[in-house]
Amino acid sequence: MKIKKRLHVHITFLLSILVLTSCDLDVENINSVDNGTFWRTENDFERALNTVYGALQFQSISGSGLAFEMLLGDEAGTESFYRQIVFSNLTFGDATEQVVDKWNELYIGIFRANQVLAQIPLNPEAFDNAENAVSIEAQARFFRAFYYFQLIHTYGQAVIRTEVPETSDQISAPLSNIEEVTNQIIIPDLQFAKENLPRTWPESDLGRVTWGAATSLLGKSYLYTQQWSQAATQLKEVIDSNIYRLAPNNLDNFSHLTEFNSESILETPYNIDINPGVRGEIVDNNNNETGAEASAIARSIAQLNFAGFNVVLPTYYLHELFVRDSVDVDNPVNDDNMQSKRMGASIVPIDGDGLYYGLPIGERPGWVFGQSSYAKKYSNWYHLESEDGLFRSEINYRHIRLADVYLMYAEAVLEANGDVDTAIEFIDLVRRRAGVITLRDYIDTNGTFPAFHISKQVNGGVETQVTPSVESVRTHLRRVERPLELCLEGHRWKDLVRWGIAGDVISELNADEEWRLKNQDGILDVNAIDGQMGSGAGVAPLFIRGKIRQDFAQASKNYSPELHNYLPIPAAELQTNDEVGN
């Protein structure tokens, strides 16, 4: 049963470029309402707070817009005829769709949070008690921090706005860098949220942000600014709280049947039942409750032959990582699956396990023209026969989950004090849930573990082994464990950029790509029969059909850290903000 949220009103905000037009609910513009008209009761503040939550549902933040960003880095490519190719090729600009939409929609969320925060001290009589006012403030400050975190790690800088402008002249403000925004906004807001949010909410308030969300994002903020000890402290608090535990199956994190599960720390709710309309709408049911809008991401992910567009295509690098994610036959999580549980929840190759949209894999054509696998995460392959033609999906988007906290903690302790054993311990918690051989098992058996990021196919079938050390475990975390566990979840390019390895990774994978082009006669068959294994079906382990898809050729030529590590500030901001454009 889909969880209902309290009233998500559509409020018209007409402020410079931050325009959100009301389509379904005729309400007055809060910005034009005097204090005596709207901010009179606690319910008014709850209604306004729900618009802060509602911004999380924008497609650029938690939905189909993220398909653009998935094409940055090493986990996915696309075909040249899709408009998203500008991200894969690193030819996006300051007017590109996702560049503009994400900036605008994040600032809508910030503006809404600032409205709530500005009115709380002006209307103390509106609240039943001081604790309720603090609770609303903590939730609004959490989201302001979250939206600013997304801004600075997407664009590399942001305009700090903590007040509601009353005139157009007050909109102009200079850009601030990552350190400034983190220290002035994100850390203080999250510290306040952590101190004042509950660890859990009653069932009727399921989906509200919690102490765990604030503490996790605080730890992540420290991690992203290389404050390793502080990051480790915050993340360990989340782990030791015993509020969260890994879900039994990887798929539980990408299914509408297991939302707000034990692993979930922050997720965006979506719904197609209460919202039967087109994408982007939130429909009030006139009962002070509403469902979240539908997500449109599934059709970008799903295969063309199942009413998707397969815009996001797993790279050969990601596919080979999953192939080598070897199943531990002694792990009881496995049930005759030949591939890891997380492979089954993340991508589908022609030789994959189980059904795909209710059919044997390959029953319908599609594994041709260089596609060795298709993406599964956030598509409806596990319960539908095809995707919804109106771009509607009800799978919640998980922004923070415990597996990510484990891997961030492993990174933090490794970088803080070189604690290799603890890092391996938490990496292995994630690997054990996926049903694969743990690093500790490899080490206990051989004294080494495989360097999975080095292509076995490209290197003549030889599997490179490494001894456990800070450097080898660091590389495993960066190049293997995080992409395997967290691929297509919106973290990858941010990770590569903060580690300073984006260019090296693109160059390395372009070299692998060039090897496959030169040796394609030995690894693919241009006469392969689509949808069939066996003779003429390509060569293991990737079974590439028809051609070698080049995901890195243009990116390796175009990449410049100054131009591509972060998205450009949108042209409209440059044109309307006098302190940015000059």
C-alpha positions in Angstrom: 0.0 0.0 0.0 1.4 3.4 -1.0 2.2 5.8 1.8 0.3 9.0 1.8 1.9 12.3 2.7 0.3 15.4 4.2 -0.8 18.2 1.9 1.7 19.1 -0.7 0.2 22.4 -1.9 1.3 24.0 -5.1 2.2 27.6 -4.3 3.1 30.0 -7.0 6.5 31.6 -6.4 7.2 34.4 -8.8 10.7 35.5 -8.0 13.2 36.2 -10.8 13.7 32.9 -12.6 12.3 30.8 -9.7 8.9 30.3 -11.2 6.7 27.3 -10.3 3.2 27.6 -11.8 0.2 26.2 -9.9 -1.8 23.8 -12.1 -4.1 21.9 -9.7 -4.7 23.9 -6.6 -5.8 27.5 -6.5 -4.0 29.0 -3.6 -2.7 32.4 -2.8 1.0 33.2 -3.3 2.5 32.9 0.2 5.0 35.6 -0.8 2.1 38.1 -1.2 0.1 37.0 1.8 0.5 39.1 5.0 1.2 37.4 8.3 -2.3 37.7 9.5 -3.7 35.8 6.5 -1.5 32.7 6.3 1.1 32.1 9.0 -1.6 32.0 11.7 -1.6 28.4 12.7 0.8 25.4 13.1 -1.1 23.8 10.2 -0.1 26.7 8.0 3.5 26.0 8.8 3.0 22.3 8.2 1.5 23.1 4.8 4.4 25.3 3.9 6.9 22.7 5.2 5.3 20.1 2.9 6.3 22.3 -0.1 9.9 22.0 1.1 9.5 18.3 1.1 7.8 18.5 -2.3 10.8 20.0 -4.0 12.6 16.7 -3.4 10.3 15.2 -6.0 11.4 17.4 -8.9 12.7 15.3 -11.7 16.1 17.0 -11.8 16.7 16.1 -8.2 15.2 12.6 -7.8 13.8 11.6 -11.2 14.4 11.5 -14.9 16.8 14.4 -15.0 19.4 12.2 -13.2 19.6 10.1 -16.3 21.8 12.9 -17.7 24.2 12.8 -14.8 24.4 9.0 -14.8 26.2 9.4 -18.2 29.1 11.2 -16.5 32.0 8.9 -15.4 32.5 5.2 -15.8 29.1 3.6 -15.2 27.0 4.4 -18.2 27.0 5.6 -21.8 24.3 6.2 -24.3 23.5 6.3 -28.1 24.5 9.3 -30.2 20.8 10.1 -31.2 19.7 10.8 -27.6 19.9 14.4 -26.3 21.6 13.1 -23.1 24.7 12.4 -25.2 26.0 15.9 -24.4 26.7 14.6 -20.9 28.4 11.4 -22.0 30.6 13.4 -24.5 31.2 16.3 -22.1 29.7 18.8 -24.5 27.0 20.2 -22.2 26.8 24.0 -21.7 25.2 26.6 -19.5 21.8 26.3 -21.3 21.6 22.5 -21.3 18.4 21.1 -19.9 19.6 19.4 -16.7 22.1 22.2 -16.0 19.3 24.7 -15.9 16.6 22.6 -14.4 18.6 21.3 -11.4 19.9 24.8 -10.5 16.4 26.3 -10.6 14.7 23.5 -8.8 17.2 23.2 -6.0 16.8 27.0 -5.4 13.0 26.5 -5.4 13.6 24.1 -2.5 15.9 26.5 -0.8 13.5 29.4 -1.3 10.6 27.4 0.3 12.8 26.4 3.2 13.8 30.1 3.7 10.2 31.1 3.7 9.4 28.7 6.6 12.5 29.7 8.5 11.9 33.4 8.2 8.3 33.1 9.5 8.9 30.9 12.6 10.4 33.6 14.9 7.8 36.2 13.6 4.8 34.0 14.6 5.6 32.1 17.8 1.9 32.3 18.8 1.1 30.0 15.8 2.5 26.9 17.5 0.9 24.8 20.1 4.3 24.6 21.9 7.9 25.6 21.4 9.0 22.0 20.6 6.7 21.9 17.5 8.3 25.1 16.2 11.8 23.7 16.7 10.7 20.5 14.9 9.5 22.4 11.9 12.7 24.5 11.9 14.9 21.4 12.1 13.1 19.8 9.1 13.4 23.0 7.0 17.1 23.4 7.9 17.8 19.8 7.0 16.4 20.3 3.5 18.1 23.7 3.0 21.4 21.9 3.8 20.5 19.0 1.5 19.6 21.3 -1.4 22.8 23.3 -0.9 24.9 20.1 -0.7 23.5 19.1 -4.1 24.2 22.5 -5.5 27.8 22.8 -4.5 28.8 19.3 -5.4 27.0 19.6 -8.7 28.1 23.1 -9.7 31.2 23.6 -7.5 29.8 26.8 -6.2 26.5 28.4 -5.2 24.9 31.7 -4.3 24.2 31.8 -0.6 20.6 32.9 0.0 19.3 32.5 3.6 16.6 35.1 3.5 13.5 35.7 1.4 14.2 38.6 -1.1 11.5 41.2 -1.1 12.7 43.0 -4.2 14.5 42.0 -7.3 17.6 44.0 -6.2 18.0 41.7 -3.3 18.4 38.6 -5.6 21.9 39.5 -6.7 24.7 38.0 -4.6 28.1 36.6 -5.3 29.0 32.9 -5.8 30.6 31.1 -2.8 32.8 28.0 -3.1 32.3 24.6 -1.6 34.2 25.3 1.6 32.2 28.6 2.2 28.8 27.0 1.6 29.7 24.0 3.7 30.9 26.0 6.7 28.3 28.8 6.5 25.2 26.8 5.7 25.4 23.1 5.5 27.3 22.2 8.7 25.3 24.6 11.0 22.0 23.6 9.5 22.7 19.9 9.8 24.0 20.2 13.4 20.8 21.9 14.3 18.8 19.3 12.5 20.7 16.5 14.2 20.1 18.0 17.6 16.4 18.5 17.1 15.1 15.8 14.8 13.7 12.5 16.3 15.3 9.2 15.6 12.0 7.8 14.4 8.6 9.2 13.6 5.2 7.6 14.3 3.9 5.5 11.4 1.5 8.4 10.4 4.6 10.6 9.7 6.6 8.0 7.9 8.9 9.7 5.4 9.7 12.7 7.4 13.5 13.4 7.9 15.1 12.1 11.0 18.2 12.3 13.2 19.7 9.6 11.1 19.3 11.5 7.8 20.8 14.6 9.3 23.7 12.7 10.9 24.4 10.8 7.7 24.4 13.9 5.6 26.6 15.6 8.1 29.1 12.8 7.9 28.9 12.9 4.1 29.6 16.6 4.1 32.7 16.1 6.2 33.8 13.3 3.9 33.4 15.4 0.8 35.6 18.1 2.3 38.2 15.5 3.4 37.6 16.0 7.2 38.1 12.3 7.7 37.9 12.0 11.5 34.8 14.1 11.7 33.2 12.1 9.0 34.1 8.8 10.7 32.6 10.0 14.0 29.2 11.0 12.4 28.9 8.0 10.3 29.8 5.6 13.1 27.0 7.2 15.2 24.5 6.2 12.6 25.9 2.7 12.4 26.0 2.3 16.2 22.4 3.7 16.7 21.1 0.3 15.5 18.2 2.1 13.9 19.2 0.8 10.5 20.2 -2.5 9.0 20.9 -3.7 5.5 17.7 -4.9 3.7 17.8 -8.7 3.0 18.0 -8.2 -0.7 19.6 -5.5 -2.9 16.4 -5.3 -4.9 14.6 -4.1 -1.8 16.2 -0.7 -2.3 14.7 -0.3 -5.8 11.3 -1.7 -5.5 7.9 -0.1 -4.7 7.1 -3.1 -2.6 9.8 -2.4 0.0 9.9 1.3 0.5 11.1 3.0 3.7 12.7 -0.2 4.6 15.3 -0.9 7.3 18.2 0.3 5.1 16.5 3.6 4.0 17.8 6.8 5.6 16.5 9.4 3.1 14.2 8.7 0.2 11.9 10.6 -2.1 8.3 9.2 -2.2 6.5 8.8 -5.6 3.0 7.6 -6.4 1.0 6.8 -9.4 -2.3 5.8 -7.7 -3.2 9.2 -6.2 -1.6 11.0 -9.1 -3.1 9.6 -12.3 -2.1 12.6 -14.3 1.0 13.5 -16.3 4.5 13.8 -14.9 5.3 16.7 -12.7 1.9 17.2 -11.1 1.0 16.9 -7.4 -2.8 16.4 -7.1 -4.6 17.4 -3.9 -7.3 15.1 -2.9 -9.1 17.7 -0.8 -8.7 15.7 2.3 -5.5 17.3 3.6 -3.6 14.4 2.2 -2.0 13.7 -1.1 0.3 11.2 -2.8 3.6 12.2 -4.2 4.0 12.8 -7.9 5.1 10.0 -10.2 8.7 9.5 -11.1 9.6 9.6 -14.8 13.0 7.9 -14.6 11.9 4.4 -15.4 11.5 4.9 -19.1 15.0 6.4 -19.4 16.3 3.3 -17.8 14.2 0.5 -19.3 15.0 -1.3 -22.5 13.4 0.0 -25.7 11.4 -3.2 -26.3 9.6 -2.9 -23.0 8.4 0.7 -23.6 11.6 2.3 -22.3 14.2 4.3 -24.1 17.4 2.7 -22.7 19.0 6.1 -22.6 21.3 4.8 -19.7 23.4 1.9 -21.0 25.8 0.2 -18.6 29.4 0.5 -19.7 31.5 -2.5 -20.5 33.5 -1.6 -17.4 30.5 -1.8 -15.1 29.3 -5.0 -16.8 32.7 -6.7 -16.3 32.8 -5.6 -12.7 29.5 -7.4 -12.1 30.7 -10.5 -14.1 33.6 -10.8 -11.7 31.5 -10.1 -8.6 31.8 -13.8 -7.8 29.0 -15.6 -6.0 29.9 -17.2 -2.6 28.3 -20.6 -2.8 28.4 -21.0 0.9 26.4 -17.7 1.5 22.8 -18.6 2.3 21.5 -15.5 0.6 22.2 -17.2 -2.7 19.5 -19.5 -4.1 20.8 -21.1 -7.3 21.6 -17.7 -8.8 24.7 -17.8 -11.0 25.4 -14.0 -10.6 25.5 -11.8 -7.6 22.3 -10.5 -6.0 23.3 -6.9 -6.7 23.9 -7.7 -10.4 20.4 -9.1 -10.6 19.1 -5.8 -9.1 21.2 -3.5 -11.1 21.8 -4.6 -14.7 20.6 -7.3 -17.1 23.0 -9.1 -19.5 21.9 -11.6 -22.1 23.1 -14.4 -19.8 21.5 -13.0 -16.7 19.5 -14.8 -14.0 15.7 -15.0 -13.9 13.0 -13.1 -15.8 13.0 -9.6 -17.2 9.6 -8.0 -17.5 8.1 -11.4 -16.9 9.9 -13.1 -19.8 13.1 -15.1 -20.2 16.0 -12.8 -20.9 16.4 -12.4 -24.6 12.8 -13.4 -25.4 12.5 -10.0 -27.0 15.3 -8.6 -29.2 17.6 -5.8 -28.0 21.1 -7.2 -27.2 22.6 -5.8 -30.4 24.6 -2.8 -31.6 27.1 -2.9 -28.8 24.6 -3.3 -25.9 26.1 -6.0 -23.7 23.6 -5.2 -20.8 20.8 -2.9 -19.8 20.2 -1.0 -16.6 17.6 -2.3 -14.2 17.7 0.1 -11.2 14.6 2.2 -10.9 12.8 0.5 -13.7 9.8 -1.8 -13.2 11.3 -4.9 -14.7 10.5 -7.0 -11.6 6.7 -6.7 -11.6 5.4 -5.2 -14.9 5.3 -6.5 -18.5 6.4 -3.0 -19.8 6.8 0.5 -18.6 4.0 3.0 -18.3 3.5 5.0 -21.4 2.8 8.2 -19.5 6.3 8.2 -17.9 4.9 7.3 -14.4 6.7 5.1 -11.9 6.0 4.8 -8.2 9.4 3.5 -7.2 10.8 5.8 -4.4 14.2 7.3 -5.0 16.7 6.5 -2.2 19.2 9.3 -1.6 20.9 7.8 1.4 20.9 4.2 2.5 22.9 2.2 5.0 25.2 0.5 2.5 26.4 3.9 1.4 27.0 4.8 5.0 29.1 1.6 5.5 31.2 2.4 2.5 31.7 6.1 3.4 32.7 5.0 6.9 35.2 2.5 5.4 36.7 5.4 3.4 36.8 7.7 6.4 38.6 5.4 8.7 41.0 4.4 5.9 41.9 8.0 5.2 41.9 9.1 8.8 44.3 6.6 10.3 45.0 3.9 7.7 42.7 1.4 9.4 42.7 -1.3 6.6 41.1 -4.0 8.7 38.1 -1.8 9.7 37.7 -0.6 6.1 37.6 -4.3 4.9 35.1 -5.2 7.6 32.6 -2.7 6.4 33.2 -3.3 2.8 32.6 -7.0 3.5 29.2 -6.3 5.2 28.1 -4.9 1.9 29.6 -7.8 -0.1 28.1 -10.4 2.1 24.6 -9.0 1.6 25.2 -9.2 -2.2 26.1 -12.9 -1.8 29.7 -12.5 -3.2 33.1 -13.6 -1.9 34.3 -11.2 0.7 37.7 -9.5 0.6 38.6 -11.2 3.8 37.9 -14.6 2.3 40.2 -13.8 -0.6 42.9 -12.6 1.7 42.6 -15.5 4.1 42.9 -18.0 1.2 45.6 -16.3 -0.9 47.0 -13.4 1.0 45.7 -11.2 -1.8 42.5 -10.1 -3.5 41.8 -9.4 -7.1 42.2 -5.9 -8.6 38.8 -6.1 -10.2 39.1 -2.6 -11.8 41.8 -3.9 -14.2 39.9 -5.6 -17.1 40.6 -9.3 -17.2 39.3 -9.4 -20.8 41.6 -6.6 -22.0 44.6 -8.1 -20.2 44.6 -11.5 -21.8 42.5 -13.3 -19.2 45.0 -12.6 -16.4 43.6 -11.5 -13.1 45.8 -9.0 -11.3 46.2 -9.7 -7.6 47.1 -7.1 -4.9 48.0 -7.4 -1.2 45.9 -5.5 1.3 47.2 -2.0 2.0 45.8 1.5 2.3 46.4 2.1 -1.4 44.9 -1.2 -2.6 41.8 -1.0 -0.4 41.4 2.7 -1.3 41.4 1.7 -5.0 39.0 -1.1 -4.4 36.6 1.2 -2.6 36.8 3.8 -5.4 36.9 1.7 -8.5 35.1 -1.4 -7.5 32.9 -1.5 -4.4 31.2 1.9 -4.7 30.3 1.5 -8.4 29.1 -2.1 -7.9 26.9 -1.2 -4.9 25.8 2.3 -5.8 25.8 2.5 -9.6 23.1 4.6 -11.1 22.2 6.2 -7.8 23.5 9.7 -8.5 26.9 9.5 -6.6 29.4 8.4 -9.2 30.6 11.6 -10.9 30.7 13.4 -7.6 32.9 10.6 -6.2 35.3 10.7 -9.1 35.6 14.4 -9.0 36.2 14.7 -5.2 38.9 12.0 -5.5 40.5 13.9 -8.3 40.6 10.8 -10.6 37.9 11.6 -13.2 40.3 12.3 -16.0 42.5 9.2 -15.3 39.5 6.9 -15.2 38.1 8.2 -18.5 41.5 7.9 -20.2 42.0 4.3 -18.8 38.6 3.2 -20.0 39.1 4.8 -23.4 42.3 2.7 -23.7 40.3 -0.4 -22.9 37.7 0.7 -25.5 40.4 1.1 -28.1 41.7 -2.4 -27.3 38.2 -3.8 -27.9 38.0 -2.0 -31.2 41.3 -3.3 -32.4 40.4 -6.8 -31.2 36.7 -6.9 -32.0 37.0 -9.9 -34.3 37.8 -12.0 -31.3 35.2 -10.7 -28.9 32.1 -10.1 -31.0 30.2 -11.6 -34.0 28.6 -9.1 -36.4 26.3 -11.9 -37.5 25.1 -12.6 -34.0 21.4 -13.6 -33.7 19.7 -11.1 -31.4 18.2 -12.6 -28.3 20.0 -15.9 -28.6 23.0 -17.4 -26.8 25.4 -20.0 -28.2 26.9 -19.9 -31.7 27.1 -16.4 -33.2 26.2 -14.8 -29.9 29.4 -13.0 -29.0 32.2 -14.0 -26.7 32.1 -14.4 -22.9 32.2 -12.6 -20.5 30.3 -9.7 -22.1 28.7 -11.2 -25.2 28.9 -7.9 -27.1 26.9 -7.9 -30.3 27.4 -6.2 -33.7 29.8 -3.4 -32.7 31.9 -1.9 -29.9 30.0 1.0 -28.4 32.4 3.9 -27.8 31.4 5.5 -24.5 34.7 7.3 -23.7 36.3 8.3 -27.1 34.8 11.8 -27.1 34.9 12.3 -23.3 38.6 11.5 -23.2 39.3 14.1 -25.9 37.0 16.8 -24.3 37.6 16.4 -20.6 39.0 19.4 -18.8 38.7 19.5 -15.0 38.0 23.3 -15.1 35.1 22.8 -17.5 33.6 19.4 -16.6 34.2 18.5 -13.0 31.2 20.6 -12.2 28.2 21.8 -14.3 28.4 25.4 -15.4 26.4 28.1 -13.7 23.2 28.5 -15.9 23.1 31.3 -18.4 20.0 32.8 -16.8 21.7 33.2 -13.4 24.6 34.9 -15.1 22.2 37.3 -16.9 20.0 38.1 -13.9 22.5 38.1 -11.0 24.6 41.2 -11.3 27.2 40.0 -8.9 27.7 36.7 -10.8 27.5 37.8 -14.4 30.0 40.6 -14.1 
